[in-house]
Amino acid sequence: MRHAHLSLHPLCHWCMMQEIVTEATEVHHADGGHKGDVTKFWSGPFISTCKSCHSSVGQQQDAGRKVVAYGVDGYPIELT
Ligand SMILES: [Zn+2]
């Protein structure tokens, strides 16, 4: 499942939002995580992330926080 998703979406979603191209190595459960819900665990929604985004942005999103980064133009971007 993870490999299938990564072959379709090989780049980190959150890095892309900041116009950085990073190879994704992990899959994050978007929409607040699966929280033990088996259907959600297997069906997603998923986003591809690099290890560093998954451990920083992913954890904050799972905790229900908004995550803001700054793009190349200096404007803040909410990472979703
Ligand atoms: Zn990333």
PDB file of the backbone (N, CA, C, O) and the ligand in Angstrom, with CONECT records:
HET     ZN  A 101       1
ATOM      1  N   MET A   1       0.841  -1.196   0.000  1.00  0.00           N
ATOM      2  CA  MET A   1       0.000   0.000   0.000  1.00  0.00           C
ATOM      3  C   MET A   1       0.879   1.251   0.000  1.00  0.00           C
ATOM      4  O   MET A   1       0.678   2.159  -0.806  1.00  0.00           O
ATOM      5  N   ARG A   2       1.861   1.290   0.917  1.00  0.00           N
ATOM      6  CA  ARG A   2       2.744   2.449   0.989  1.00  0.00           C
ATOM      7  C   ARG A   2       3.534   2.597  -0.317  1.00  0.00           C
ATOM      8  O   ARG A   2       3.686   3.698  -0.846  1.00  0.00           O
ATOM      9  N   HIS A   3       4.030   1.466  -0.820  1.00  0.00           N
ATOM     10  CA  HIS A   3       4.797   1.507  -2.064  1.00  0.00           C
ATOM     11  C   HIS A   3       3.954   1.937  -3.236  1.00  0.00           C
ATOM     12  O   HIS A   3       4.415   2.689  -4.096  1.00  0.00           O
ATOM     13  N   ALA A   4       2.710   1.462  -3.280  1.00  0.00           N
ATOM     14  CA  ALA A   4       1.816   1.846  -4.366  1.00  0.00           C
ATOM     15  C   ALA A   4       1.590   3.352  -4.340  1.00  0.00           C
ATOM     16  O   ALA A   4       1.624   4.009  -5.380  1.00  0.00           O
ATOM     17  N   HIS A   5       1.358   3.898  -3.146  1.00  0.00           N
ATOM     18  CA  HIS A   5       1.123   5.335  -3.037  1.00  0.00           C
ATOM     19  C   HIS A   5       2.382   6.118  -3.430  1.00  0.00           C
ATOM     20  O   HIS A   5       2.299   7.110  -4.153  1.00  0.00           O
ATOM     21  N   LEU A   6       3.524   5.674  -2.957  1.00  0.00           N
ATOM     22  CA  LEU A   6       4.762   6.398  -3.247  1.00  0.00           C
ATOM     23  C   LEU A   6       5.144   6.321  -4.724  1.00  0.00           C
ATOM     24  O   LEU A   6       5.772   7.242  -5.246  1.00  0.00           O
ATOM     25  N   SER A   7       4.772   5.232  -5.405  1.00  0.00           N
ATOM     26  CA  SER A   7       5.103   5.174  -6.829  1.00  0.00           C
ATOM     27  C   SER A   7       4.221   6.126  -7.626  1.00  0.00           C
ATOM     28  O   SER A   7       4.635   6.621  -8.674  1.00  0.00           O
ATOM     29  N   LEU A   8       3.004   6.388  -7.140  1.00  0.00           N
ATOM     30  CA  LEU A   8       2.130   7.352  -7.805  1.00  0.00           C
ATOM     31  C   LEU A   8       2.470   8.784  -7.403  1.00  0.00           C
ATOM     32  O   LEU A   8       2.344   9.708  -8.206  1.00  0.00           O
ATOM     33  N   HIS A   9       2.900   8.961  -6.158  1.00  0.00           N
ATOM     34  CA  HIS A   9       3.192  10.301  -5.626  1.00  0.00           C
ATOM     35  C   HIS A   9       4.588  10.277  -5.012  1.00  0.00           C
ATOM     36  O   HIS A   9       4.728  10.192  -3.792  1.00  0.00           O
ATOM     37  N   PRO A  10       5.616  10.352  -5.846  1.00  0.00           N
ATOM     38  CA  PRO A  10       6.985  10.131  -5.350  1.00  0.00           C
ATOM     39  C   PRO A  10       7.620  11.319  -4.633  1.00  0.00           C
ATOM     40  O   PRO A  10       8.713  11.185  -4.084  1.00  0.00           O
ATOM     41  N   LEU A  11       6.960  12.481  -4.625  1.00  0.00           N
ATOM     42  CA  LEU A  11       7.587  13.654  -4.017  1.00  0.00           C
ATOM     43  C   LEU A  11       6.852  14.083  -2.752  1.00  0.00           C
ATOM     44  O   LEU A  11       5.648  13.867  -2.613  1.00  0.00           O
ATOM     45  N   CYS A  12       7.598  14.694  -1.831  1.00  0.00           N
ATOM     46  CA  CYS A  12       7.012  15.138  -0.566  1.00  0.00           C
ATOM     47  C   CYS A  12       6.005  16.259  -0.811  1.00  0.00           C
ATOM     48  O   CYS A  12       6.336  17.298  -1.380  1.00  0.00           O
ATOM     49  N   HIS A  13       4.788  16.029  -0.375  1.00  0.00           N
ATOM     50  CA  HIS A  13       3.684  16.976  -0.564  1.00  0.00           C
ATOM     51  C   HIS A  13       3.956  18.309   0.145  1.00  0.00           C
ATOM     52  O   HIS A  13       3.713  19.374  -0.423  1.00  0.00           O
ATOM     53  N   TRP A  14       4.450  18.252   1.364  1.00  0.00           N
ATOM     54  CA  TRP A  14       4.656  19.483   2.126  1.00  0.00           C
ATOM     55  C   TRP A  14       5.869  20.263   1.618  1.00  0.00           C
ATOM     56  O   TRP A  14       5.863  21.494   1.616  1.00  0.00           O
ATOM     57  N   CYS A  15       6.902  19.552   1.190  1.00  0.00           N
ATOM     58  CA  CYS A  15       8.038  20.267   0.579  1.00  0.00           C
ATOM     59  C   CYS A  15       7.595  20.936  -0.715  1.00  0.00           C
ATOM     60  O   CYS A  15       7.994  22.065  -1.001  1.00  0.00           O
ATOM     61  N   MET A  16       6.766  20.239  -1.504  1.00  0.00           N
ATOM     62  CA  MET A  16       6.268  20.802  -2.761  1.00  0.00           C
ATOM     63  C   MET A  16       5.521  22.100  -2.511  1.00  0.00           C
ATOM     64  O   MET A  16       5.640  23.042  -3.294  1.00  0.00           O
ATOM     65  N   MET A  17       4.745  22.164  -1.420  1.00  0.00           N
ATOM     66  CA  MET A  17       3.998  23.376  -1.117  1.00  0.00           C
ATOM     67  C   MET A  17       4.944  24.549  -0.889  1.00  0.00           C
ATOM     68  O   MET A  17       4.573  25.707  -1.077  1.00  0.00           O
ATOM     69  N   GLN A  18       6.174  24.232  -0.481  1.00  0.00           N
ATOM     70  CA  GLN A  18       7.162  25.283  -0.260  1.00  0.00           C
ATOM     71  C   GLN A  18       8.118  25.391  -1.446  1.00  0.00           C
ATOM     72  O   GLN A  18       9.172  26.021  -1.362  1.00  0.00           O
ATOM     73  N   GLU A  19       7.720  24.755  -2.563  1.00  0.00           N
ATOM     74  CA  GLU A  19       8.515  24.757  -3.794  1.00  0.00           C
ATOM     75  C   GLU A  19       9.887  24.131  -3.595  1.00  0.00           C
ATOM     76  O   GLU A  19      10.875  24.565  -4.186  1.00  0.00           O
ATOM     77  N   ILE A  20       9.933  23.114  -2.761  1.00  0.00           N
ATOM     78  CA  ILE A  20      11.154  22.338  -2.566  1.00  0.00           C
ATOM     79  C   ILE A  20      10.846  20.939  -3.091  1.00  0.00           C
ATOM     80  O   ILE A  20       9.798  20.373  -2.779  1.00  0.00           O
ATOM     81  N   VAL A  21      11.747  20.390  -3.879  1.00  0.00           N
ATOM     82  CA  VAL A  21      11.507  19.052  -4.416  1.00  0.00           C
ATOM     83  C   VAL A  21      12.290  18.047  -3.580  1.00  0.00           C
ATOM     84  O   VAL A  21      13.521  18.036  -3.594  1.00  0.00           O
ATOM     85  N   THR A  22      11.557  17.197  -2.845  1.00  0.00           N
ATOM     86  CA  THR A  22      12.178  16.199  -1.988  1.00  0.00           C
ATOM     87  C   THR A  22      11.520  14.859  -2.262  1.00  0.00           C
ATOM     88  O   THR A  22      10.301  14.774  -2.413  1.00  0.00           O
ATOM     89  N   GLU A  23      12.327  13.824  -2.325  1.00  0.00           N
ATOM     90  CA  GLU A  23      11.779  12.490  -2.531  1.00  0.00           C
ATOM     91  C   GLU A  23      10.994  12.074  -1.292  1.00  0.00           C
ATOM     92  O   GLU A  23      11.481  12.226  -0.172  1.00  0.00           O
ATOM     93  N   ALA A  24       9.794  11.555  -1.481  1.00  0.00           N
ATOM     94  CA  ALA A  24       8.993  11.075  -0.355  1.00  0.00           C
ATOM     95  C   ALA A  24       9.406   9.651  -0.011  1.00  0.00           C
ATOM     96  O   ALA A  24       9.618   8.821  -0.896  1.00  0.00           O
ATOM     97  N   THR A  25       9.517   9.381   1.275  1.00  0.00           N
ATOM     98  CA  THR A  25       9.853   8.030   1.708  1.00  0.00           C
ATOM     99  C   THR A  25       8.789   7.478   2.643  1.00  0.00           C
ATOM    100  O   THR A  25       8.820   6.297   2.990  1.00  0.00           O
ATOM    101  N   GLU A  26       7.843   8.325   3.055  1.00  0.00           N
ATOM    102  CA  GLU A  26       6.838   7.886   4.014  1.00  0.00           C
ATOM    103  C   GLU A  26       5.458   8.337   3.559  1.00  0.00           C
ATOM    104  O   GLU A  26       5.323   9.231   2.725  1.00  0.00           O
ATOM    105  N   VAL A  27       4.449   7.708   4.117  1.00  0.00           N
ATOM    106  CA  VAL A  27       3.071   8.058   3.777  1.00  0.00           C
ATOM    107  C   VAL A  27       2.368   8.492   5.059  1.00  0.00           C
ATOM    108  O   VAL A  27       2.367   7.775   6.059  1.00  0.00           O
ATOM    109  N   HIS A  28       1.772   9.680   5.007  1.00  0.00           N
ATOM    110  CA  HIS A  28       1.069  10.223   6.168  1.00  0.00           C
ATOM    111  C   HIS A  28      -0.431  10.065   5.972  1.00  0.00           C
ATOM    112  O   HIS A  28      -0.935  10.250   4.863  1.00  0.00           O
ATOM    113  N   HIS A  29      -1.141   9.729   7.027  1.00  0.00           N
ATOM    114  CA  HIS A  29      -2.594   9.706   6.981  1.00  0.00           C
ATOM    115  C   HIS A  29      -3.083  11.127   7.175  1.00  0.00           C
ATOM    116  O   HIS A  29      -2.958  11.693   8.261  1.00  0.00           O
ATOM    117  N   ALA A  30      -3.639  11.698   6.124  1.00  0.00           N
ATOM    118  CA  ALA A  30      -4.189  13.045   6.218  1.00  0.00           C
ATOM    119  C   ALA A  30      -5.509  12.969   6.972  1.00  0.00           C
ATOM    120  O   ALA A  30      -5.942  11.889   7.372  1.00  0.00           O
ATOM    121  N   ASP A  31      -6.136  14.104   7.159  1.00  0.00           N
ATOM    122  CA  ASP A  31      -7.463  14.126   7.756  1.00  0.00           C
ATOM    123  C   ASP A  31      -7.450  13.624   9.198  1.00  0.00           C
ATOM    124  O   ASP A  31      -8.352  12.900   9.619  1.00  0.00           O
ATOM    125  N   GLY A  32      -6.407  14.019   9.961  1.00  0.00           N
ATOM    126  CA  GLY A  32      -6.381  13.712  11.385  1.00  0.00           C
ATOM    127  C   GLY A  32      -5.881  12.332  11.763  1.00  0.00           C
ATOM    128  O   GLY A  32      -5.930  11.957  12.934  1.00  0.00           O
ATOM    129  N   GLY A  33      -5.396  11.562  10.784  1.00  0.00           N
ATOM    130  CA  GLY A  33      -4.863  10.242  11.096  1.00  0.00           C
ATOM    131  C   GLY A  33      -5.955   9.197  11.185  1.00  0.00           C
ATOM    132  O   GLY A  33      -7.142   9.522  11.160  1.00  0.00           O
ATOM    133  N   HIS A  34      -5.552   7.942  11.287  1.00  0.00           N
ATOM    134  CA  HIS A  34      -6.540   6.850  11.252  1.00  0.00           C
ATOM    135  C   HIS A  34      -7.149   6.554  12.626  1.00  0.00           C
ATOM    136  O   HIS A  34      -8.247   6.006  12.721  1.00  0.00           O
ATOM    137  N   LYS A  35      -6.404   6.934  13.716  1.00  0.00           N
ATOM    138  CA  LYS A  35      -6.909   6.742  15.084  1.00  0.00           C
ATOM    139  C   LYS A  35      -7.479   5.339  15.312  1.00  0.00           C
ATOM    140  O   LYS A  35      -8.510   5.173  15.964  1.00  0.00           O
ATOM    141  N   GLY A  36      -6.797   4.348  14.770  1.00  0.00           N
ATOM    142  CA  GLY A  36      -7.219   2.973  14.988  1.00  0.00           C
ATOM    143  C   GLY A  36      -8.382   2.520  14.101  1.00  0.00           C
ATOM    144  O   GLY A  36      -8.837   1.382  14.210  1.00  0.00           O
ATOM    145  N   ASP A  37      -8.863   3.407  13.226  1.00  0.00           N
ATOM    146  CA  ASP A  37      -9.949   3.055  12.316  1.00  0.00           C
ATOM    147  C   ASP A  37      -9.363   2.249  11.151  1.00  0.00           C
ATOM    148  O   ASP A  37      -8.612   2.787  10.338  1.00  0.00           O
ATOM    149  N   VAL A  38      -9.702   0.985  11.075  1.00  0.00           N
ATOM    150  CA  VAL A  38      -9.086   0.086  10.097  1.00  0.00           C
ATOM    151  C   VAL A  38      -9.395   0.505   8.661  1.00  0.00           C
ATOM    152  O   VAL A  38      -8.525   0.444   7.793  1.00  0.00           O
ATOM    153  N   THR A  39     -10.629   0.928   8.415  1.00  0.00           N
ATOM    154  CA  THR A  39     -10.999   1.360   7.065  1.00  0.00           C
ATOM    155  C   THR A  39     -10.156   2.544   6.629  1.00  0.00           C
ATOM    156  O   THR A  39      -9.621   2.573   5.521  1.00  0.00           O
ATOM    157  N   LYS A  40     -10.048   3.526   7.526  1.00  0.00           N
ATOM    158  CA  LYS A  40      -9.266   4.717   7.220  1.00  0.00           C
ATOM    159  C   LYS A  40      -7.781   4.375   7.089  1.00  0.00           C
ATOM    160  O   LYS A  40      -7.069   4.961   6.273  1.00  0.00           O
ATOM    161  N   PHE A  41      -7.328   3.426   7.897  1.00  0.00           N
ATOM    162  CA  PHE A  41      -5.923   3.030   7.850  1.00  0.00           C
ATOM    163  C   PHE A  41      -5.559   2.550   6.452  1.00  0.00           C
ATOM    164  O   PHE A  41      -4.485   2.874   5.946  1.00  0.00           O
ATOM    165  N   TRP A  42      -6.448   1.778   5.820  1.00  0.00           N
ATOM    166  CA  TRP A  42      -6.150   1.213   4.500  1.00  0.00           C
ATOM    167  C   TRP A  42      -6.619   2.088   3.352  1.00  0.00           C
ATOM    168  O   TRP A  42      -6.069   1.996   2.255  1.00  0.00           O
ATOM    169  N   SER A  43      -7.617   2.934   3.566  1.00  0.00           N
ATOM    170  CA  SER A  43      -8.181   3.655   2.428  1.00  0.00           C
ATOM    171  C   SER A  43      -7.699   5.102   2.342  1.00  0.00           C
ATOM    172  O   SER A  43      -7.875   5.737   1.302  1.00  0.00           O
ATOM    173  N   GLY A  44      -7.113   5.625   3.374  1.00  0.00           N
ATOM    174  CA  GLY A  44      -6.609   6.989   3.307  1.00  0.00           C
ATOM    175  C   GLY A  44      -7.640   8.005   3.758  1.00  0.00           C
ATOM    176  O   GLY A  44      -8.581   7.604   4.443  1.00  0.00           O
ATOM    177  N   PRO A  45      -7.544   9.275   3.436  1.00  0.00           N
ATOM    178  CA  PRO A  45      -6.608   9.837   2.458  1.00  0.00           C
ATOM    179  C   PRO A  45      -5.151   9.844   2.934  1.00  0.00           C
ATOM    180  O   PRO A  45      -4.857  10.026   4.115  1.00  0.00           O
ATOM    181  N   PHE A  46      -4.264   9.640   1.973  1.00  0.00           N
ATOM    182  CA  PHE A  46      -2.836   9.612   2.263  1.00  0.00           C
ATOM    183  C   PHE A  46      -2.139  10.757   1.561  1.00  0.00           C
ATOM    184  O   PHE A  46      -2.595  11.236   0.523  1.00  0.00           O
ATOM    185  N   ILE A  47      -1.030  11.193   2.137  1.00  0.00           N
ATOM    186  CA  ILE A  47      -0.146  12.075   1.387  1.00  0.00           C
ATOM    187  C   ILE A  47       1.280  11.579   1.555  1.00  0.00           C
ATOM    188  O   ILE A  47       1.655  11.069   2.611  1.00  0.00           O
ATOM    189  N   SER A  48       2.070  11.736   0.496  1.00  0.00           N
ATOM    190  CA  SER A  48       3.476  11.329   0.530  1.00  0.00           C
ATOM    191  C   SER A  48       4.284  12.405   1.217  1.00  0.00           C
ATOM    192  O   SER A  48       4.083  13.593   0.965  1.00  0.00           O
ATOM    193  N   THR A  49       5.193  12.004   2.080  1.00  0.00           N
ATOM    194  CA  THR A  49       6.050  12.984   2.755  1.00  0.00           C
ATOM    195  C   THR A  49       7.472  12.461   2.860  1.00  0.00           C
ATOM    196  O   THR A  49       7.720  11.262   2.740  1.00  0.00           O
ATOM    197  N   CYS A  50       8.402  13.381   3.085  1.00  0.00           N
ATOM    198  CA  CYS A  50       9.765  12.970   3.404  1.00  0.00           C
ATOM    199  C   CYS A  50       9.806  12.699   4.913  1.00  0.00           C
ATOM    200  O   CYS A  50       8.868  13.032   5.638  1.00  0.00           O
ATOM    201  N   LYS A  51      10.892  12.097   5.370  1.00  0.00           N
ATOM    202  CA  LYS A  51      10.994  11.723   6.778  1.00  0.00           C
ATOM    203  C   LYS A  51      10.910  12.950   7.678  1.00  0.00           C
ATOM    204  O   LYS A  51      10.248  12.923   8.716  1.00  0.00           O
ATOM    205  N   SER A  52      11.583  14.024   7.276  1.00  0.00           N
ATOM    206  CA  SER A  52      11.634  15.202   8.137  1.00  0.00           C
ATOM    207  C   SER A  52      10.264  15.875   8.258  1.00  0.00           C
ATOM    208  O   SER A  52       9.880  16.280   9.356  1.00  0.00           O
ATOM    209  N   CYS A  53       9.515  16.003   7.148  1.00  0.00           N
ATOM    210  CA  CYS A  53       8.171  16.588   7.232  1.00  0.00           C
ATOM    211  C   CYS A  53       7.239  15.692   8.028  1.00  0.00           C
ATOM    212  O   CYS A  53       6.419  16.173   8.811  1.00  0.00           O
ATOM    213  N   HIS A  54       7.368  14.391   7.825  1.00  0.00           N
ATOM    214  CA  HIS A  54       6.446  13.489   8.509  1.00  0.00           C
ATOM    215  C   HIS A  54       6.592  13.620  10.022  1.00  0.00           C
ATOM    216  O   HIS A  54       5.601  13.597  10.752  1.00  0.00           O
ATOM    217  N   SER A  55       7.845  13.761  10.493  1.00  0.00           N
ATOM    218  CA  SER A  55       8.030  13.829  11.938  1.00  0.00           C
ATOM    219  C   SER A  55       7.751  15.219  12.500  1.00  0.00           C
ATOM    220  O   SER A  55       7.493  15.345  13.697  1.00  0.00           O
ATOM    221  N   SER A  56       7.792  16.259  11.683  1.00  0.00           N
ATOM    222  CA  SER A  56       7.481  17.591  12.204  1.00  0.00           C
ATOM    223  C   SER A  56       6.064  18.015  11.846  1.00  0.00           C
ATOM    224  O   SER A  56       5.224  18.171  12.733  1.00  0.00           O
ATOM    225  N   VAL A  57       5.785  18.204  10.552  1.00  0.00           N
ATOM    226  CA  VAL A  57       4.456  18.660  10.119  1.00  0.00           C
ATOM    227  C   VAL A  57       3.390  17.624  10.472  1.00  0.00           C
ATOM    228  O   VAL A  57       2.325  17.974  10.981  1.00  0.00           O
ATOM    229  N   GLY A  58       3.675  16.358  10.204  1.00  0.00           N
ATOM    230  CA  GLY A  58       2.695  15.294  10.446  1.00  0.00           C
ATOM    231  C   GLY A  58       2.274  15.221  11.899  1.00  0.00           C
ATOM    232  O   GLY A  58       1.088  15.089  12.199  1.00  0.00           O
ATOM    233  N   GLN A  59       3.241  15.307  12.804  1.00  0.00           N
ATOM    234  CA  GLN A  59       2.918  15.227  14.235  1.00  0.00           C
ATOM    235  C   GLN A  59       2.078  16.407  14.685  1.00  0.00           C
ATOM    236  O   GLN A  59       1.156  16.252  15.485  1.00  0.00           O
ATOM    237  N   GLN A  60       2.398  17.589  14.169  1.00  0.00           N
ATOM    238  CA  GLN A  60       1.626  18.771  14.569  1.00  0.00           C
ATOM    239  C   GLN A  60       0.207  18.697  14.044  1.00  0.00           C
ATOM    240  O   GLN A  60      -0.737  19.072  14.739  1.00  0.00           O
ATOM    241  N   GLN A  61       0.053  18.213  12.813  1.00  0.00           N
ATOM    242  CA  GLN A  61      -1.308  18.082  12.263  1.00  0.00           C
ATOM    243  C   GLN A  61      -2.103  17.058  13.047  1.00  0.00           C
ATOM    244  O   GLN A  61      -3.285  17.264  13.324  1.00  0.00           O
ATOM    245  N   ASP A  62      -1.462  15.951  13.407  1.00  0.00           N
ATOM    246  CA  ASP A  62      -2.170  14.926  14.171  1.00  0.00           C
ATOM    247  C   ASP A  62      -2.600  15.473  15.530  1.00  0.00           C
ATOM    248  O   ASP A  62      -3.590  15.016  16.101  1.00  0.00           O
ATOM    249  N   ALA A  63      -1.858  16.450  16.046  1.00  0.00           N
ATOM    250  CA  ALA A  63      -2.211  17.068  17.322  1.00  0.00           C
ATOM    251  C   ALA A  63      -3.250  18.171  17.133  1.00  0.00           C
ATOM    252  O   ALA A  63      -3.644  18.833  18.094  1.00  0.00           O
ATOM    253  N   GLY A  64      -3.694  18.366  15.877  1.00  0.00           N
ATOM    254  CA  GLY A  64      -4.748  19.321  15.590  1.00  0.00           C
ATOM    255  C   GLY A  64      -4.267  20.751  15.417  1.00  0.00           C
ATOM    256  O   GLY A  64      -5.065  21.689  15.443  1.00  0.00           O
ATOM    257  N   ARG A  65      -2.953  20.920  15.237  1.00  0.00           N
ATOM    258  CA  ARG A  65      -2.423  22.279  15.062  1.00  0.00           C
ATOM    259  C   ARG A  65      -2.322  22.627  13.586  1.00  0.00           C
ATOM    260  O   ARG A  65      -2.163  21.755  12.732  1.00  0.00           O
ATOM    261  N   LYS A  66      -2.416  23.921  13.305  1.00  0.00           N
ATOM    262  CA  LYS A  66      -2.151  24.401  11.955  1.00  0.00           C
ATOM    263  C   LYS A  66      -0.647  24.548  11.815  1.00  0.00           C
ATOM    264  O   LYS A  66       0.034  24.984  12.743  1.00  0.00           O
ATOM    265  N   VAL A  67      -0.132  24.180  10.647  1.00  0.00           N
ATOM    266  CA  VAL A  67       1.302  24.276  10.433  1.00  0.00           C
ATOM    267  C   VAL A  67       1.545  25.287   9.325  1.00  0.00           C
ATOM    268  O   VAL A  67       1.040  25.147   8.211  1.00  0.00           O
ATOM    269  N   VAL A  68       2.326  26.306   9.652  1.00  0.00           N
ATOM    270  CA  VAL A  68       2.599  27.360   8.684  1.00  0.00           C
ATOM    271  C   VAL A  68       4.082  27.362   8.342  1.00  0.00           C
ATOM    272  O   VAL A  68       4.942  27.313   9.221  1.00  0.00           O
ATOM    273  N   ALA A  69       4.356  27.421   7.046  1.00  0.00           N
ATOM    274  CA  ALA A  69       5.737  27.524   6.587  1.00  0.00           C
ATOM    275  C   ALA A  69       5.830  28.775   5.727  1.00  0.00           C
ATOM    276  O   ALA A  69       4.808  29.386   5.415  1.00  0.00           O
ATOM    277  N   TYR A  70       7.025  29.161   5.344  1.00  0.00           N
ATOM    278  CA  TYR A  70       7.203  30.334   4.498  1.00  0.00           C
ATOM    279  C   TYR A  70       7.731  29.914   3.144  1.00  0.00           C
ATOM    280  O   TYR A  70       8.725  29.193   3.049  1.00  0.00           O
ATOM    281  N   GLY A  71       7.069  30.365   2.103  1.00  0.00           N
ATOM    282  CA  GLY A  71       7.460  29.998   0.747  1.00  0.00           C
ATOM    283  C   GLY A  71       8.665  30.797   0.272  1.00  0.00           C
ATOM    284  O   GLY A  71       9.164  31.676   0.975  1.00  0.00           O
ATOM    285  N   VAL A  72       9.117  30.478  -0.925  1.00  0.00           N
ATOM    286  CA  VAL A  72      10.291  31.159  -1.488  1.00  0.00           C
ATOM    287  C   VAL A  72      10.074  32.655  -1.639  1.00  0.00           C
ATOM    288  O   VAL A  72      11.027  33.434  -1.617  1.00  0.00           O
ATOM    289  N   ASP A  73       8.786  33.063  -1.796  1.00  0.00           N
ATOM    290  CA  ASP A  73       8.487  34.491  -1.916  1.00  0.00           C
ATOM    291  C   ASP A  73       8.310  35.169  -0.567  1.00  0.00           C
ATOM    292  O   ASP A  73       8.015  36.363  -0.516  1.00  0.00           O
ATOM    293  N   GLY A  74       8.484  34.428   0.536  1.00  0.00           N
ATOM    294  CA  GLY A  74       8.393  35.024   1.864  1.00  0.00           C
ATOM    295  C   GLY A  74       6.993  35.052   2.446  1.00  0.00           C
ATOM    296  O   GLY A  74       6.816  35.440   3.601  1.00  0.00           O
ATOM    297  N   TYR A  75       5.995  34.649   1.672  1.00  0.00           N
ATOM    298  CA  TYR A  75       4.631  34.624   2.177  1.00  0.00           C
ATOM    299  C   TYR A  75       4.368  33.343   2.960  1.00  0.00           C
ATOM    300  O   TYR A  75       4.847  32.270   2.593  1.00  0.00           O
ATOM    301  N   PRO A  76       3.600  33.467   4.044  1.00  0.00           N
ATOM    302  CA  PRO A  76       3.286  32.247   4.790  1.00  0.00           C
ATOM    303  C   PRO A  76       2.325  31.334   4.017  1.00  0.00           C
ATOM    304  O   PRO A  76       1.438  31.804   3.305  1.00  0.00           O
ATOM    305  N   ILE A  77       2.519  30.055   4.172  1.00  0.00           N
ATOM    306  CA  ILE A  77       1.686  29.047   3.509  1.00  0.00           C
ATOM    307  C   ILE A  77       1.217  28.107   4.608  1.00  0.00           C
ATOM    308  O   ILE A  77       2.024  27.611   5.393  1.00  0.00           O
ATOM    309  N   GLU A  78      -0.078  27.863   4.664  1.00  0.00           N
ATOM    310  CA  GLU A  78      -0.540  26.852   5.615  1.00  0.00           C
ATOM    311  C   GLU A  78      -0.377  25.486   4.966  1.00  0.00           C
ATOM    312  O   GLU A  78      -0.901  25.250   3.878  1.00  0.00           O
ATOM    313  N   LEU A  79       0.341  24.591   5.620  1.00  0.00           N
ATOM    314  CA  LEU A  79       0.569  23.256   5.076  1.00  0.00           C
ATOM    315  C   LEU A  79      -0.622  22.381   5.407  1.00  0.00           C
ATOM    316  O   LEU A  79      -0.952  22.183   6.576  1.00  0.00           O
ATOM    317  N   THR A  80      -1.270  21.852   4.368  1.00  0.00           N
ATOM    318  CA  THR A  80      -2.449  21.029   4.578  1.00  0.00           C
ATOM    319  C   THR A  80      -2.254  19.675   3.914  1.00  0.00           C
ATOM    320  O   THR A  80      -3.142  18.824   3.976  1.00  0.00           O
TER     321      THR A  80
HETATM  322 ZN    ZN A 101       9.139  17.196   3.061  1.00  0.00          ZN2+
END
